[in-house]
Amino acid sequence: MPNLQAAHRGYEYQDLLTAGRLVDLVLGTLSAAHVDVKHVDDDRFDDLTVITVDGRRERTQFKHTDNDDRPLTVDTFTTDGRDLRLDRLVAAAAADRDGPGSAASDLAFRVVLRDTQPVDEALAAVLVPAVPDPGPFIFACRRGGCGSTSTRLWPLEPHESRPAKKTERSRFDFLRSGPKSVDRNDLAWLCARLVIEVEAPMSSGDMSVPGPAERILLTRVRAEVGAESYPNTGRSAEDVAEAFTTFARQARQGLSIPTAETMMQRAQLRRDFGAVSRVHPVDPSIEVDRRTTVADLHTLATQAASQGAPLVLTGPPGQGKSWACDRLVRDLVSAGWLVAEHYCYLNDTLDERDERVQAEAVLGSLLGRLAEADPSLVEAQRPRYAADDVALANAATRAVTARSDRRVALVVDGLDHVARILPSQPGSDPSAALASALAALDLPAGSTLIVLSQPGDHLAPLRDAGALTGEIPSLTEAELAALAAKLGVVARTARARPWTSSRPTAFLPCLRNGPAATPCTPPTSAVKSWSDHTRQRIPRPFSTPSRLSTARWRTTTTT
């Protein structure tokens, strides 16, 4: 029973350290991982095999002991009581090199032990500090590490061996001759790649009362993955660490194949930075071409980007700001810009209505759009899956640094709608609060934040931040007429009822009755008075024309 309990604790320790290494799979620095898989006959490095994104193959074996003060002894490598006899290690490593690992850019082997630094002279005689330092198995894990030297294990010349007693050297004589002998070139090759890591951290076996080993994993999931940070604020580091450890155990038992996507799903973590769904506000079938307006906005955006300054574009309600925004985004993308856009408002019934106006969701959506367009912008971000103003600004900076010829635009439309959706406290303005969060973005030259909104005091934080400003002009008479024709509320031909410019409201029954009504077209003399009237009386329809209702038109015409 004691042996079974010790073995069980050894497996739990292996699962914990494996989970700590699999964090790198989630972070994208590993391309593959195999847990407790034997790749060659008599494999002695089968506990964990990982492949880095640059093709390096690393194989690790874990050895646990409950004796915290037990020094590493020479028997560990001269007998097979712990499955670490050196000739067996050489054979397994050479077989891996010539077989499964033959295509790797490099190979590395590691034995991680809880044992303390060796005091056995026979072992100390053949171990040296690892140079260059290969780093720890897990960041902040390693307290001591060393490598072996082939010239001390198997001297080519007498002077290559440091003075030592014959008994010390003879402990490894089995490597040179007899049934356990190895090829000296294979031994030298492994010695150059083998790290013996001692004094691995102790484990408490309980994430709620973590020991040093648990604290390493908790730190990684919190600081590097993003547990407890938006959009994973509700996922505690303890829960995520426990999920990763459980996954490592299932992988060891052959029940799971390690992938970043599977691990994130098991831990219930979001990978999209909290972005809301990508929805466009324009119905192409009724879109009105405003190329002159868009060209002017493009020029303003270029000026703002050259200074790294925000750009605030304002316009009255119902005059196609969202249309202009959508067309500007497409125009900038066609010109080679990297563009991330977010619409604060689409309509009253759309899902995510409230989420769209939350500052964290706005920043997360913009970051998610950038990452979708260029994943390299967030590869080095830590925490990897967290979103805030710093992460967004850093991504924009990386984009500009990576390609100086590529401008970056972060576009936010409908800032004025925030205060209409979010409850406000006396003396507070939710729209102004979001404007303050956006104004705090530290964007480099070559990038700009473009905000579209109705005019108002809520834009003061952006103006105070040095924003350039511009106005989106109202729809022209020709644009209004084109829109009305596309909506089907007026005929496209010259057949029409008589109209008089003195009665612009006579045109509204056509709008109220909808496309099924008898086509009616005002003469040219009536267009101006009708367009003036609709600008005053109809506050919103042109920003969401695909979702107009007869009831809304009736309400509008009777106010």
C-alpha positions in Angstrom: 0.0 0.0 0.0 2.7 2.6 0.8 4.3 1.9 -2.6 1.0 2.4 -4.3 0.4 5.7 -2.5 3.9 6.9 -3.4 3.3 6.0 -7.1 0.0 7.8 -6.9 1.6 10.9 -5.6 4.3 10.6 -8.3 1.6 10.6 -11.0 -0.1 13.6 -9.5 3.2 15.4 -9.4 3.9 14.5 -13.0 0.4 15.7 -14.1 1.0 19.0 -12.3 4.3 19.7 -13.9 3.0 18.5 -17.3 0.1 21.0 -17.0 2.6 23.7 -16.3 4.4 22.9 -19.6 1.2 22.5 -21.6 0.5 26.2 -20.8 3.0 26.9 -23.6 0.8 24.9 -26.0 -2.1 27.4 -25.1 0.3 30.3 -25.5 1.3 29.1 -29.0 5.0 28.5 -28.4 4.5 24.8 -28.7 3.2 23.2 -31.9 2.6 19.7 -30.4 2.7 17.8 -27.2 2.6 14.0 -26.4 1.9 12.9 -22.8 3.1 9.5 -21.6 3.7 8.2 -25.1 6.6 5.8 -25.9 8.2 6.7 -29.2 10.9 4.1 -29.2 11.6 0.7 -27.6 12.5 0.9 -24.0 11.8 4.6 -24.0 13.2 6.4 -20.9 12.0 9.9 -21.8 8.3 9.2 -22.4 6.6 11.2 -19.7 6.4 14.3 -21.9 7.4 15.1 -25.4 6.9 18.6 -26.9 7.7 20.2 -30.2 8.4 24.0 -30.2 7.2 26.2 -33.0 10.7 26.3 -34.4 10.9 22.5 -34.6 12.9 21.8 -31.5 12.0 18.4 -29.9 12.2 18.2 -26.1 11.7 15.0 -24.1 11.3 14.9 -20.3 11.2 12.4 -17.6 9.9 13.2 -14.1 11.0 11.5 -10.8 9.2 12.3 -7.6 10.2 11.7 -4.0 8.6 12.6 -0.8 12.0 13.0 0.9 12.7 16.7 0.5 16.3 16.4 1.8 17.3 13.3 -0.2 20.5 14.1 -2.3 20.8 12.7 -5.8 22.9 9.6 -5.6 25.2 7.8 -8.2 23.0 4.7 -7.9 20.3 6.7 -9.8 22.3 6.4 -13.0 24.3 3.2 -12.4 21.4 0.9 -11.4 17.9 0.7 -12.9 15.8 1.1 -9.7 14.5 4.4 -11.0 14.6 3.6 -14.7 17.5 6.1 -15.2 20.5 3.8 -15.7 22.7 5.8 -18.0 23.2 3.2 -20.7 19.4 2.9 -21.0 19.2 6.7 -21.3 21.8 6.7 -24.1 20.1 4.0 -26.0 16.6 5.6 -25.8 18.0 9.1 -26.8 20.0 7.7 -29.8 16.9 5.7 -31.0 14.8 8.8 -30.8 17.5 10.8 -32.7 17.6 8.3 -35.5 13.9 7.7 -35.6 11.0 9.9 -34.6 13.2 12.9 -33.9 15.3 12.7 -37.0 13.4 15.7 -38.6 13.7 17.9 -35.6 15.8 21.1 -35.8 17.4 20.1 -32.5 16.8 17.7 -29.6 17.0 18.1 -25.9 16.5 15.7 -23.0 15.7 16.4 -19.4 15.3 14.5 -16.2 13.4 16.5 -13.5 13.9 15.3 -9.9 12.8 16.3 -6.5 16.2 15.2 -5.2 18.6 17.8 -3.8 22.0 18.6 -5.1 24.3 15.5 -5.2 26.9 15.1 -2.5 28.1 11.7 -3.8 31.7 12.3 -5.0 31.3 9.6 -7.6 28.4 11.5 -9.1 29.8 14.9 -8.6 32.9 13.9 -10.5 30.9 13.5 -13.7 28.3 16.3 -13.4 29.0 19.9 -14.3 26.9 23.0 -14.3 24.9 23.2 -17.6 26.6 25.6 -19.9 25.0 27.4 -21.6 22.1 27.4 -19.1 19.2 25.8 -20.8 16.7 27.5 -18.5 14.1 25.7 -16.3 11.7 23.1 -17.3 9.0 25.6 -16.2 9.7 29.2 -15.6 10.6 29.8 -11.9 10.7 26.1 -11.4 14.3 25.2 -11.6 16.5 25.7 -8.5 19.5 23.7 -9.7 20.5 21.9 -12.8 23.6 20.2 -14.3 24.8 18.3 -17.2 27.1 15.3 -17.5 30.4 15.3 -19.3 31.5 12.5 -21.5 35.2 13.2 -20.9 34.8 12.4 -17.2 32.5 9.5 -17.8 34.8 8.0 -20.5 38.1 9.8 -20.8 39.9 9.6 -24.2 43.2 10.4 -22.5 44.2 10.1 -18.9 44.7 13.9 -18.5 41.1 14.4 -19.5 39.9 13.0 -16.2 40.3 15.1 -13.1 42.1 13.4 -10.2 39.8 11.0 -8.5 39.8 7.7 -6.8 39.6 4.6 -9.0 36.4 3.6 -7.3 34.7 6.9 -8.3 35.5 6.4 -12.0 34.8 2.7 -12.0 31.1 3.2 -11.1 30.6 4.1 -14.8 33.0 1.6 -16.3 30.0 -0.5 -17.5 29.5 2.1 -20.2 32.8 1.1 -21.9 32.6 -2.7 -22.1 30.3 -5.6 -21.5 26.6 -6.1 -22.1 25.7 -2.5 -21.0 28.3 -0.8 -23.1 27.4 2.1 -25.3 29.0 3.9 -28.3 31.1 6.7 -27.0 29.9 9.1 -29.8 26.3 8.4 -28.7 27.3 9.1 -25.1 29.0 12.4 -26.0 26.0 13.4 -28.1 23.6 12.8 -25.2 25.8 14.5 -22.6 25.7 17.7 -24.8 21.9 17.6 -24.7 21.0 16.1 -21.3 20.0 18.3 -18.3 19.6 16.8 -14.9 17.3 19.2 -13.1 17.3 18.8 -9.3 15.3 20.4 -6.4 12.1 20.6 -8.4 9.4 22.5 -6.4 7.3 20.7 -3.8 3.6 20.1 -4.3 0.9 20.4 -1.7 -1.6 18.5 -3.9 -4.3 21.2 -3.3 -4.8 24.3 -5.5 -6.6 26.0 -2.6 -3.6 25.6 -0.4 -0.9 25.7 -3.0 2.7 24.6 -2.6 5.5 26.0 -4.7 4.7 23.8 -7.7 1.0 24.8 -7.6 1.9 28.5 -7.3 4.0 28.3 -10.5 1.0 27.0 -12.4 -1.4 29.5 -10.8 1.0 32.3 -11.7 1.2 31.1 -15.3 -2.5 30.9 -15.9 -3.1 34.2 -14.3 -0.2 36.3 -15.7 0.4 34.5 -19.0 -2.9 33.0 -20.1 -5.3 35.6 -18.7 -7.4 33.9 -16.0 -9.2 36.5 -13.9 -8.7 39.2 -16.6 -11.3 40.4 -19.1 -12.9 38.5 -20.9 -12.1 35.7 -18.5 -12.8 37.7 -15.3 -15.1 35.0 -14.0 -12.6 32.2 -14.3 -10.4 32.0 -11.2 -6.8 30.9 -11.6 -7.5 28.0 -9.2 -10.3 26.7 -11.5 -8.2 27.1 -14.6 -5.1 25.5 -13.1 -7.2 22.5 -11.8 -8.8 22.2 -15.3 -5.3 22.1 -16.9 -4.0 19.5 -14.4 -7.1 17.3 -15.0 -6.5 17.6 -18.7 -2.9 16.5 -18.2 -4.0 13.5 -16.3 -6.5 12.5 -18.9 -3.8 12.9 -21.6 -1.5 10.6 -19.6 -4.3 8.1 -19.5 -4.8 8.3 -23.2 -8.3 10.0 -22.9 -7.3 13.3 -24.5 -5.0 14.6 -27.2 -3.3 17.9 -26.1 -4.3 20.9 -28.3 -4.6 24.6 -27.4 -8.3 24.6 -28.4 -9.2 21.6 -26.3 -7.4 22.9 -23.3 -9.1 26.3 -23.5 -12.5 24.6 -23.9 -11.9 22.4 -20.9 -10.9 25.5 -18.8 -13.9 27.4 -20.2 -11.7 30.3 -21.3 -12.5 32.7 -24.2 -9.9 33.2 -26.9 -11.7 36.0 -28.8 -10.7 38.8 -26.4 -14.3 39.4 -25.5 -15.3 40.6 -29.0 -18.9 40.9 -29.8 -20.2 39.4 -33.1 -19.2 41.1 -36.3 -22.3 42.6 -37.9 -22.4 45.2 -40.6 -25.1 47.9 -40.4 -25.6 48.3 -44.2 -28.0 46.5 -46.5 -26.0 46.6 -49.8 -29.2 46.5 -51.8 -30.3 50.0 -50.6 -26.9 51.6 -50.0 -26.5 55.0 -51.4 -23.1 55.8 -52.9 -21.4 58.7 -51.0 -18.0 58.5 -52.6 -17.2 62.2 -52.3 -18.0 62.2 -48.6 -16.0 59.0 -48.0 -13.0 60.4 -49.9 -13.0 63.5 -47.7 -13.2 61.3 -44.6 -10.3 59.2 -45.9 -8.2 62.3 -46.2 -9.0 63.3 -42.6 -8.1 59.8 -41.4 -4.8 60.0 -43.2 -4.0 63.3 -41.5 -4.9 61.9 -38.1 -2.8 58.8 -38.6 0.2 60.7 -39.6 0.1 62.4 -36.1 -1.1 59.4 -34.2 -4.1 61.5 -33.1 -7.8 60.6 -32.7 -10.3 61.7 -35.3 -13.9 62.6 -34.2 -16.5 62.7 -37.0 -19.9 64.1 -36.1 -23.2 64.5 -37.8 -26.9 64.9 -37.0 -29.2 61.9 -36.4 -30.5 59.9 -39.4 -28.0 61.2 -41.9 -26.1 58.0 -42.7 -23.1 58.1 -40.2 -23.1 54.3 -40.0 -23.3 54.1 -43.7 -20.4 56.4 -44.1 -18.5 54.5 -41.4 -19.0 51.2 -43.2 -17.9 52.6 -46.5 -14.9 54.3 -45.0 -13.8 51.1 -43.4 -14.0 49.3 -46.7 -12.2 52.2 -48.5 -9.4 52.2 -45.9 -9.0 48.4 -46.2 -8.8 48.6 -50.0 -6.0 51.2 -49.6 -4.0 48.7 -47.5 -4.9 49.9 -44.0 -5.3 47.5 -41.1 -8.7 48.4 -39.8 -10.6 47.2 -36.7 -14.2 48.4 -36.4 -16.9 48.3 -33.7 -20.5 49.5 -33.9 -22.0 50.5 -30.5 -25.5 50.3 -31.8 -27.3 48.4 -34.5 -31.0 48.2 -33.4 -33.0 47.7 -30.3 -33.7 44.0 -30.8 -30.2 42.7 -31.8 -28.5 40.3 -29.5 -25.5 41.8 -27.5 -27.2 45.2 -27.4 -25.9 45.9 -23.9 -22.6 44.3 -24.4 -21.8 46.5 -27.4 -21.6 49.6 -25.3 -19.4 48.2 -22.5 -15.9 49.7 -22.5 -14.2 46.4 -22.1 -16.2 44.8 -24.9 -15.4 47.8 -27.2 -11.6 47.4 -26.5 -11.8 43.6 -26.7 -13.7 43.8 -30.1 -11.1 46.1 -31.6 -8.3 43.9 -30.3 -10.0 40.8 -31.6 -10.4 42.4 -35.1 -6.7 43.2 -35.2 -5.8 39.7 -34.1 -8.1 38.2 -36.7 -6.5 40.2 -39.5 -2.9 39.7 -38.3 -2.5 37.0 -35.6 1.2 37.9 -35.1 0.2 41.1 -33.4 -0.9 39.2 -30.2 1.4 36.2 -30.2 3.8 37.8 -27.7 1.0 39.5 -25.7 0.8 38.6 -22.0 -1.6 37.7 -20.7 -2.2 36.1 -24.1 -6.0 36.2 -24.0 -6.7 39.4 -22.0 -8.0 42.6 -23.5 -7.6 46.2 -22.2 -6.4 49.6 -23.4 -2.7 48.7 -23.0 -3.1 45.4 -25.0 -4.9 47.2 -27.8 -2.3 50.0 -28.0 0.5 47.5 -28.0 -1.1 45.6 -30.8 -1.4 48.8 -32.9 2.2 49.6 -32.1 3.4 46.2 -33.2 1.4 46.6 -36.5 3.0 49.9 -37.3 6.5 48.7 -36.3 6.2 45.5 -38.3 5.2 47.4 -41.4 5.9 51.1 -41.5 4.0 51.4 -44.8 0.8 50.1 -43.3 -1.5 52.5 -41.4 -3.8 51.3 -38.7 -7.3 52.6 -37.9 -9.5 51.7 -34.9 -13.1 52.8 -35.8 -15.9 53.2 -33.2 -19.3 54.2 -34.5 -22.3 55.3 -32.4 -20.6 56.6 -29.3 -23.7 58.7 -28.5 -25.8 55.6 -28.1 -24.0 54.4 -25.0 -25.8 56.8 -22.7 -29.2 55.7 -24.2 -28.5 52.0 -23.4 -26.5 52.0 -20.2 -28.1 53.3 -17.0 -26.4 56.4 -15.7 -25.9 57.8 -12.2 -26.5 61.4 -11.4 -23.6 63.5 -12.6 -22.3 60.7 -14.8 -22.4 60.2 -18.6 -21.7 56.6 -19.9 -20.9 58.0 -23.3 -18.3 60.3 -21.8 -16.9 57.5 -19.8 -16.3 55.4 -22.9 -14.9 58.5 -24.6 -12.4 58.8 -21.7 -11.4 55.2 -22.1 -10.8 55.6 -25.8 -8.9 58.9 -25.3 -6.5 57.1 -23.0 -5.2 54.9 -25.8 -1.6 55.6 -26.4 -1.4 55.1 -30.2 1.7 55.6 -32.2 2.1 57.7 -35.3 0.8 55.7 -38.2 -2.4 54.8 -36.4 -5.5 56.6 -35.4 -8.7 56.2 -33.5 -11.8 57.2 -35.5 -15.0 57.9 -33.5 -18.3 58.6 -35.2 -21.1 60.2 -33.1 -23.8 62.8 -32.8 -22.3 66.1 -31.4 -22.3 66.5 -27.7 -20.3 67.2 -24.5 -19.6 63.5 -24.2 -16.9 64.0 -26.8 -14.9 66.4 -24.6 -12.3 63.8 -23.5 -11.4 63.1 -27.1 -11.1 66.7 -28.0 -9.0 67.3 -24.9 -6.7 64.5 -26.1 -6.0 66.5 -29.3 -8.5 64.9 -31.6 -8.9 66.2 -35.1 -12.5 66.8 -35.9 -14.7 66.7 -39.0 -18.4 66.7 -39.9 -20.3 64.1 -41.9 -22.5 66.2 -44.3 -26.2 65.5 -44.5 -27.5 63.4 -47.3 -27.8 65.5 -50.5 -31.1 65.8 -52.4 -29.9 63.4 -55.0 -28.8 60.9 -52.3 -32.2 61.2 -50.5 -34.0 60.7 -53.8 -31.8 57.6 -54.6 -32.5 56.2 -51.1 -36.3 56.7 -51.4 -36.2 55.0 -54.8 -34.2 52.0 -53.5 -36.6 51.7 -50.6 -39.5 51.5 -53.1 -41.4 54.4 -51.6 -41.1 56.5 -54.8 -41.1 55.4 -58.4 -38.0 55.5 -60.5 -39.9 56.7 -63.6 -41.4 60.1 -64.4 -45.0 58.9 -63.8 -46.2 60.9 -60.8 -49.0 62.6 -59.1 -48.9 66.4 -58.9 -46.7 67.8 -56.1 -46.3 71.3 -54.6 -43.3 72.4 -52.7 -45.6 74.2 -50.2 -46.8 70.8 -48.9 -43.8 68.6 -48.3 -45.9 66.5 -45.8 -48.0 65.3 -48.7 -45.1 63.0 -49.6 -45.2 61.2 -46.3 -48.2 59.0 -47.1 -46.0 57.2 -49.6 -43.5 56.5 -46.9 -46.2 55.4 -44.5 -47.9 53.1 -46.9 -44.7 51.4 -48.0 -43.6 49.9 -51.3 -47.0 48.3 -52.1 -48.6 51.7 -52.4 -49.2 53.4 -55.7 -45.8 54.8 -56.8 -45.6 58.5 -56.4 -42.7 60.8 -57.3 -42.4 64.5 -56.4 -41.3 66.8 -59.1 -37.9 68.4 -58.9 -39.3 71.5 -57.2 -40.6 69.4 -54.4 -37.5 67.4 -53.6 -35.7 70.2 -51.6 -38.7 70.9 -49.3 -39.3 67.2 -48.8 -35.7 66.5 -47.9 -35.6 69.4 -45.5 -38.7 68.1 -43.9 -37.4 64.5 -43.5 -34.1 65.8 -41.9 -36.1 67.5 -39.2 -38.9 64.9 -38.7 -37.2 61.5 -39.2 -34.4 61.0 -36.7 -32.9 57.6 -37.4 -34.3 55.5 -40.3 -31.3 56.0 -42.7 -28.8 54.5 -40.3 -30.7 51.2 -40.2 -32.9 51.2 -43.4 -33.1 47.5 -43.7 -35.2 47.2 -40.5 -37.8 50.0 -41.0 -41.3 49.2 -40.0 -44.7 50.7 -40.9 -45.4 51.4 -37.3 -42.3 53.4 -36.9 -43.1 55.5 -39.9 -46.6 56.2 -38.5 -45.1 57.3 -35.2 -42.7 59.6 -37.0 -45.3 61.3 -39.2 -47.6 62.1 -36.4 -45.1 63.7 -33.9 
